[in-house]
């Protein structure tokens, strides 16, 4: 094969050869987005994921808090909730979907969990998604505890997820991220409300 290329090297770099090469590359580019090509890609990704172990797939996935700004917030208004912005990295040679994801956090002596089901958020192969928001409700008692807590406003967080590959579901866990900074929203308003209730009780 190499000898054939060498024998025709002058033709390959002639005007006709360049035109033929560009035409061939254009054909490949169009084929990439055609229906048969998508089927072939889908089948190949299914086979690759089928023969990879769940452990190997999980090693090529990283789910963590988004690095910029303050990605974890506790909203302490009348309908208290938690918010976490996540960054998902997928280094597998196939796309994955997030079927469900849960975040468990510890704040002082409080432990709470939020769970989001049926997300079906798709993460393409060899890509990073910086914009997945996971929210969860807090009880009034949990919000009161957070508002009254006097310690360092940091959390430890555990992320768990069920992921769908082209051939199977796998379980992923990133356990107990320590020293996560927390942004408290409406904490002063809740503290004032609790103080007013305490004054009324003792009046």
PEGIBEL-V390366 format. One record per pair of residues at least 12 apart in sequence whose C-alpha atoms are under 8 Angstrom apart, sorted by the first residue. I is the first residue (numbers start at 1). J is the second residue. D is the distance in Angstrom with one decimal. If there is no record, write none. Layout:
I;J;D / I;J;D
This chain:
42;166;7.9 / 45;93;7.2 / 45;94;5.5 / 45;166;6.6 / 46;165;7.9 / 46;166;4.9 / 46;167;5.4 / 47;167;7.6 / 48;93;8.0 / 49;94;7.4 / 49;165;6.7 / 49;166;6.4 / 49;167;6.0 / 49;168;7.8 / 50;166;7.8 / 50;167;5.4 / 50;168;7.3 / 54;170;5.9 / 54;171;7.8 / 57;92;6.7 / 58;170;7.7 / 58;171;7.8 / 58;172;6.3 / 60;89;7.9 / 60;90;6.1 / 60;91;5.0 / 60;92;5.7 / 61;88;7.3 / 61;89;5.5 / 61;90;4.8 / 61;91;6.2 / 61;92;7.4 / 62;87;7.9 / 62;88;5.7 / 62;89;5.1 / 62;90;6.8 / 63;86;6.8 / 63;87;5.8 / 63;88;4.6 / 63;89;6.5 / 63;159;7.5 / 63;174;7.1 / 64;86;5.6 / 64;87;5.4 / 64;88;6.6 / 64;159;7.7 / 64;174;7.6 / 65;84;7.1 / 65;85;6.0 / 65;86;4.4 / 65;87;5.7 / 66;85;5.7 / 66;86;4.8 / 66;87;4.8 / 66;130;6.4 / 66;131;8.0 / 67;87;7.9 / 70;181;6.9 / 70;182;6.8 / 70;183;6.5 / 71;83;7.8 / 71;84;5.6 / 71;85;5.0 / 71;86;7.4 / 71;182;7.9 / 72;84;4.5 / 72;85;6.6 / 72;180;7.8 / 72;181;7.2 / 72;182;5.5 / 72;183;6.5 / 73;182;5.6 / 73;183;4.7 / 73;184;5.9 / 73;185;7.2 / 74;182;7.2 / 74;183;6.4 / 74;184;5.1 / 74;185;6.1 / 75;184;6.2 / 75;185;4.7 / 75;186;6.4 / 75;187;7.7 / 76;143;5.6 / 76;144;8.0 / 76;147;7.5 / 76;184;7.4 / 76;185;6.0 / 76;186;5.3 / 76;187;5.7 / 76;190;6.7 / 77;185;7.6 / 77;186;5.8 / 77;187;7.7 / 77;189;7.8 / 77;190;6.9 / 78;140;8.0 / 79;137;7.7 / 79;138;7.7 / 79;140;7.9 / 80;137;6.2 / 80;138;5.2 / 80;139;6.8 / 80;140;7.0 / 80;143;6.4 / 81;135;6.9 / 81;136;5.4 / 81;137;4.2 / 81;138;4.8 / 82;114;7.7 / 82;135;5.5 / 82;136;5.2 / 82;137;6.3 / 82;138;6.9 / 83;133;6.9 / 83;134;5.9 / 83;135;4.6 / 83;136;6.8 / 84;133;5.8 / 84;134;5.2 / 84;135;6.4 / 85;130;7.8 / 85;131;6.4 / 85;132;5.7 / 85;133;4.7 / 85;134;6.5 / 86;130;6.3 / 86;131;6.3 / 86;132;5.2 / 86;133;6.3 / 86;134;7.6 / 87;128;7.0 / 87;129;5.6 / 87;130;4.3 / 87;131;6.5 / 87;132;6.8 / 88;123;7.7 / 88;128;5.6 / 88;129;5.1 / 88;130;6.5 / 88;132;7.9 / 89;123;8.0 / 89;126;7.7 / 89;127;6.0 / 89;128;4.4 / 89;129;6.5 / 90;123;6.8 / 90;124;7.1 / 90;125;5.9 / 90;126;5.5 / 90;127;5.5 / 90;128;6.4 / 91;125;6.2 / 91;126;4.4 / 91;127;6.7 / 92;125;5.7 / 92;126;6.1 / 93;125;5.3 / 93;126;6.5 / 94;124;6.9 / 94;125;4.7 / 94;126;7.8 / 94;165;7.6 / 94;166;7.5 / 95;122;7.0 / 95;123;5.7 / 95;124;4.4 / 95;125;4.5 / 95;165;6.8 / 95;166;7.4 / 96;122;5.9 / 96;123;5.4 / 96;124;6.6 / 96;125;7.4 / 96;163;6.6 / 96;164;5.6 / 96;165;4.9 / 96;166;7.2 / 97;120;5.5 / 97;121;5.3 / 97;122;4.3 / 97;123;6.0 / 97;163;5.7 / 97;164;5.0 / 97;165;6.7 / 98;118;8.0 / 98;119;6.2 / 98;120;5.2 / 98;121;5.2 / 98;122;6.5 / 98;123;7.9 / 98;161;7.1 / 98;162;6.3 / 98;163;4.7 / 98;164;6.3 / 99;117;6.5 / 99;118;5.2 / 99;119;5.4 / 99;120;5.1 / 99;121;7.3 / 99;161;7.5 / 99;162;5.5 / 99;163;5.5 / 99;164;6.4 / 100;115;7.4 / 100;116;5.6 / 100;117;4.4 / 100;118;5.7 / 100;119;5.9 / 100;120;7.7 / 100;161;5.6 / 100;162;5.3 / 100;163;7.2 / 101;115;5.9 / 101;116;5.4 / 101;117;6.6 / 101;134;7.9 / 101;159;7.3 / 101;160;5.7 / 101;161;4.1 / 101;162;6.4 / 102;114;5.5 / 102;115;4.1 / 102;116;6.1 / 102;134;7.9 / 102;159;5.9 / 102;160;5.3 / 102;161;6.3 / 103;115;6.5 / 103;134;7.9 / 103;157;6.8 / 103;158;5.7 / 103;159;4.8 / 103;160;6.5 / 104;157;5.7 / 104;158;5.2 / 104;159;6.7 / 105;155;6.4 / 105;156;5.6 / 105;157;4.4 / 105;158;6.3 / 106;155;5.5 / 106;156;5.3 / 106;157;6.6 / 107;146;7.4 / 107;153;7.6 / 107;154;6.7 / 107;155;5.1 / 107;156;7.1 / 108;149;7.3 / 108;151;7.2 / 108;155;7.7 / 110;142;7.4 / 110;145;7.7 / 112;138;7.7 / 113;136;7.3 / 114;134;7.9 / 114;135;6.6 / 114;136;4.3 / 114;137;6.8 / 115;134;7.9 / 115;135;7.6 / 115;136;6.5 / 116;134;6.7 / 116;135;7.3 / 116;136;7.7 / 144;190;7.2 / 144;191;7.8 / 144;194;7.6 / 147;187;5.3 / 147;188;7.4 / 147;190;6.4 / 147;191;5.8 / 148;191;6.6 / 153;181;6.6 / 153;182;5.9 / 154;179;5.5 / 154;180;5.3 / 154;181;4.7 / 154;182;5.5 / 155;178;6.7 / 155;179;5.8 / 155;180;4.9 / 155;181;6.5 / 155;182;6.8 / 156;176;5.5 / 156;177;5.3 / 156;178;4.5 / 156;179;6.0 / 156;180;6.0 / 157;175;7.0 / 157;176;4.8 / 157;177;4.9 / 157;178;6.7 / 157;180;7.4 / 158;173;7.5 / 158;174;5.8 / 158;175;4.4 / 158;176;4.5 / 158;177;6.2 / 159;173;5.7 / 159;174;5.1 / 159;175;6.2 / 159;176;7.8 / 160;172;5.7 / 160;173;4.4 / 160;174;6.4 / 160;175;7.8 / 161;173;6.4
